[in-house]
Amino acid sequence: MTKVTLNGNGSYSLQSKLNGKLPAAFSAPEADMNTPLRPDAFLMADEDKMDTIEDHFRSIMETLGLDLNDDSLKGTPRRVAKMFVQEIFSGLNPENKPAISLFENKYQYRQILVERNITVKSFCEHHFLPIIGVAHVAYFSAGEVIGLSKLNRIVEYFARRPQVQERLTVQIAAELKRVLNTEDVAVYIDARHMCVELRGVEHSHCSTVTTEYSGKFLNENIRAEFLQTIK
Ligand SMILES: [Zn+2]
């Protein structure tokens, strides 16, 4: 017996009594939103990860024919390893998830709140090249309000992973719904992909827009107000 519950946000919850096996038709869309991580992703300490990445990156550079005895190059493997673990991919580690504090909506503010032009600095997981752009996020308070900079921090946390823009958009929306305890959230991302500009088709001046609307934002007028605000 499989019990399928359709959640408010259009995702499914599944409970299967068939030895925990899910029928193929319900390949757990909820799980698909998550960044594919190995079960042992965080068993290794950051310091050990940096040592390992440093070794591997040195090999890549040597394979390319670079002389690692050169003054300018010799520190690069360590720099790259530190940058991967501590900076650009730090959002892989749930320990780095921003702590969120909510406040009582004392002023009874009932209208839309939009945080515009949040810088998105991410990396495409297919080419490990930058994705650079902006995110606009919005919500209606369900009784509590969030510190504004926390909206930026949520975007930043999910951006600091190898990503695809579609997943980034959905992950941010899901986290906003969770912490704000409401379905009334919108996420809009407009970003340039260096893997499109620097390689492959090598087209500049194009950007990718992804959106996620739920709750009140499924209403045409409210969505129009949001889109007008971020113009
Ligand atoms: Zn790419």
Residues whose N, C-alpha, C, O or C-beta is under 5 A from the ligand:
A	BS01	ZN	C124 H126 H127 C195
